[in-house]
């Protein structure tokens, strides 16, 4: 009778652990669905903004191409370039030749100095507007790169990137690209370390965690929570982002895994915080095993 009672008790505990694991998984899936919806909304906003930028750039490019490549007669182009078709071309020299050519034509047509001056003012205004658009676009891109560069610098300082001293001080784009590469490498290293420790926590085969289904993983988490000393919630043992780290995301969920791909404060903080939690859980498991 004692053996039957013990077997019934073990079955009840196993069933309860499985039920808790399934409940935790359902809550996690709901949380992931909310995260996917939020990520999709952000992606839509980013795509809309990027589309507007691309359309504006396309209009500028098309207008410039129509003016330079289609409408300019070859002989006139050669005259404006001074016979130098090869790159680089000096805009100042082109403008000076254009002004000289126009003044000669206007003089032959009888245009007085006032009319010539008025027309040159109109041309100058067009040149100013074109240059202003290019300058504003370049300044906007530089501000964005500077902001991203400063964020990477802050990440490098906070999370102690390796080899950060090798990053060049300038120019901006070289420093930014070097920092971006270091940040991605550092993020990947933290992800891999957490993946190894999670695999150890859940007794998963290293390098083949996906041989276990997410439902089985939730059951293991429930049983692990039950076995740990004190009251440990199954959701503390298995968290939604653990599935991302272990590689359980699908192609449709790729947007929710951007925190593991793009170096951001959110991603680094989440990995470091979860790493500490997993180390504490592994320590608790080790202590529980030694007490058996």
Beta strands, then each sheet from edge to edge (+ up, - down):
end
